[in-house]
Amino acid sequence: MERSDVHLPGTEDAAVGQLGPTGRVLPAFPEPQPLTGTGPARVIAMCNQKGGVGKTTTTINLGAALAEYGRKVLLVDFDPQGALSVGLGINANALDVTVYNLLVERGHDVRDVIRSTRVPRLDLIPANIDLSAAEVQLVGEVAREQVLSRILRPVMDDYDVVLIDCQPSLGLLTVNALTAAHGVIIPLETEYFAMRGVALLVETIEKVTDRLNPRLTIDGILPTMYDGRTLHSREVVESVVRHFGDRVFHTVISRTVKFPDATLAAEPITTYASAHQGAGAYRQLARELIARGGSP
């Protein structure tokens, strides 16, 4: 067994009412009540300008966990690398129309671009490398920051939650995602260098809130790639909680090789290894998000 695949101490190991890995008493996050109808959707941007912090992994697995709890979920691949599409088994390079075409061309119906996945109640708007050209092409557009909002508007009543997987930058595409969103989740690798950009990201979010989207809120900061055996991971989480307080989720996502294994299998960990602690962590994150009011 690889060292990184041993069962790690994390939120899913802590009992309710005891101290969790964030150093705070772990509340109870009850099973969410079923919804009586669908929509209007709450839009959440998964955002961090640093790459490799778990944005795509979190988008896939949080979306799948919310779908398990009966929520109708739309994922938006908003990264030219197209990792979200690949991670759900969709070859976006073979598609004639993706989110890029919705952004820069008129006459497309967003419903024709949406693809179903193997997970019930979980759909996807795919992306590929073409999206890298959109930032330049949108510069001259009127209301260029609001193009994604316009694209999503016709399907807002078809879904309960929309999760946008942002590219690792603070450019125009990310600003579009933040302008379309009601909330932001910031995945943060539990490593000191990863913390350095969070203040800049929060500043960008505040600017978007002030100038473009007054409804935008930070739903939470999510510690990822946590290894409770190392002092370094524990100190980083302690520091994040000290700086951001209740903005930090109680749920912590531990490091495990099961996540890349599930990606290779092109499915969420909730179906690839349903009983694994990583799947349990994302189910808890879904319950916590719903309990916080970040999801219907």
N, C-alpha and C positions, 0 to 999 in steps of 0.2 A: 504493500500500500504506500502511495506517495505521501510524503509528510503533509502536503497541503490538503489532503483529502480526509485526514482524521477528523473526528467530530470535534468541532471547535466550540468553546464557550461563547454564547451569544444571547441575544434577547430571547430566542425560543427556548433556551435552557433555564431562564430565570422564572421563578414562580411569581404569580401575581401578588403584589403586596411586599415583595422583596426588592432589594436593589438590583436594577438591571445593569447592562454594560455601560450605560451612559452615566451611572452613578446616582440616578434618581429612582425613586420607588416606582415600580412598574405597575401601571393601572391595568384594570381589566378592559379588554376591547371585545365587546360582545359580538356574537354572530349578528350580522346586519339583517334587518327586516327585509322581506321581499318587497319589491316595488310594485305598485298597482298599474303603472303605465310606463311609457318610455319618453325621455326627454322632458324639457330641453336640456341639452348636454352641458356639462361643466367642462371647460377646456383647461388642460393643465400642460404647461411646457416643461419638459425635462431638460434642464439647462445647466451647463458649466462650460466655460470657455477652455478648460483644460481637457485634453483627450484622455481616454483610458481610465475614466473614473467610475464607469458602470452605468452610463446613461442608457445605452441601448439595452443592456441586460435588464435594467430596472423597468424600462418601458415595456418590454416583452412580458416580463414575469408579473409586474404589477397589473398590467392589462389582463393577463390570463387569470390572475387571482380575483380581480374584480368581476370578470366574466363568470367565474365559478360561483360567485355570490349573486348571480342573477342579473348583473349589470350588462347592458349592451354597450360595447366598447369599440371605438374607432381609434386605431393607431395611425399616426401620420409620420412617415419617414421623411424627415426634413434635413437629411445629411447626404451630400453627394456620394459618400462612400457606400450608401445603400445597405449598411449592415443590418438594419431593422428588417428590411425585406428579405435578405438572405437568411437571417435568423429565424424567419417564419416559413422558409422553404419556397419563396417566390423569386424567380429569376427575372428581376426587373430589367435586365439588359435585353431580354427578349420581348419586352412590351413596347408597343408603338406609342402609347400615351401613359405618362406618369404625372407626378405632382408638378414637374417642370412645365409640361404643356398647359396645365391648369393655371400656372402663374403667368406665363408670357403670351399665351394665345387665347383669343376669344372663341366662343362657340362650343366649348367642351362642357359636357354634363359631368359633374363630380361623381354622380352615381355610376357612370360608365367606367370610371377609373378605380373605384373601390373594389378590392379583392377580398373574398372570404378566406379564412384560414381554416386549419384543421381543428381549431378550438371553437366550440360553439359560442356564439354571441361575440366573437372577436374578429373584427374586420381591419383591413389595412389599405391606406393610400400609399403605393410604393414609390420609390425614388431610385435613380441611378446617377451615373457621373454627369449626365446632361444638366443636372441641377446646379452644378458648379458655375454654369454660364448665367444662371438666372440673376445673380446678384448684380452683375454688370448691366444686364438688360433692363432691370427694374429701376435703375438710377433715374432715368428720365420720365418715369411714370408719375401721373398725378396720384396723390395719396398712396405713394409706393409702400408705405409701412403697413397699409391695411389690405393688401391684396389677399393674403391668406384668410383674413376674416371674411372677405367677400366669397372666397371659394367654399368655406365651411358653412356659410349661412344656410344654404338649401337643405342641409342634412342635420342641422342641430336638433330637430325634433325626432330624428330617427335613432339617436343614441343617448345614453345617460352620461357617458364620459368620453372625452376625446383627449388622447395623450400624444403630444408632439415631441418626437425625438430630435432635438436640435443638434446642429453641427458644432464642433468645438471651436467656436469663435464668437465674437460679439458684433458681427457684421449685420447687413441688412436682412438676411434670412432670419437670424435670431431675433432681431427687432420685430420682424413680421410675426414670429411665433409669440413673442411677449405681448404684442398689440392684440393678437387674437385670443389670448388666454385670460382666464379668470384667476388662475393661480400658477405658481412656479414651484417645482420640486428641484432642489439642488443636490444631486448625488456628490458626495465628497469622500474621496479616498482617504483612509486614515493614515496619512503620511504628511509630514510637515510641509513639504513643498506644495502640496495640493491646497493647503490653507491660504497660501499667499494671494491667490487670485479671487478668493471669495469676496473680499471687501470691494474689489473692482466690479464684480458681477452684481453685488447688492446695490452699488452706486448706479450701475446701468439700469437695473430694475426700477430704482427710485426715479430715474429720469424718465423712463417710459411711463411710469405711473403718473408723473407730474404733467407730462406733455402730450401723451397719446392715449393712455388707457387708465383712467382713474380707478377702475374696479380691480386692478391687478394687485394680488397679495402674494406673499411668500407662504406657501402651504407648509413648507418644512425643509430642513436640511437633513439629508439621509447619509449617515456614515456607511461607507461601503468598504469591501476588501479588508474587513476587520479581522485581526488575529489576536484573540484574547490572551494568547500565551506570551505575547511580547509586550514589554513595558512601553515601547514606542507607540503601538496602536492604542493602548489604554491612555497614555498621556495626551495623544492627539484628540481622542474623543473628549477627555476631560477639558482640554483647552477650548474645543469647539463649543461645548456646553457652557463654559464660563463666558465666552464671548457672545453667544447667540441665545442662550437660555432656552425658553420653551419653543423657540423656532426649530430646535433640533428634535427630530422624531425619537421616540423611545426605541423604536425598532432599529436594529443594527444588522447589516448584511455581512455575514462572515465570508472570508475567502475560502473557496473550495474549487477543485477541478471539475466538479459536476456542472458548473455554469458553462465553461467552454465545451464540455461534452454534450450538453443539451443544445448548444448553438450548432455544433457539428451535426447533430441529429435533426436540426431545423425545427425544434419545438421548445416550448417553455419548460422550465424545470418542474413546474406543477404537474405536467403530464409525463415528462421524461423520467423523473424520479420523484413520484408524488409523495413518498414518505420521507424524503431527505430533509434535513434541517434547513436547507436553503429554500425549499418549497414552503416549509412552515414559516420561515421568516417573511417571505413575500405575501403569504396569506395574512400574517399578522399586520404587515404594512397596509394591506388593503383595509383590514378592519380598523386600524388606527386612523387611516385617512378618512374613512367614512365617519368614525367617531368624532373627528376634528371638524367635520362639516366640509371636508375637501372633496367629497364625492357624494352623490345621492345615495 
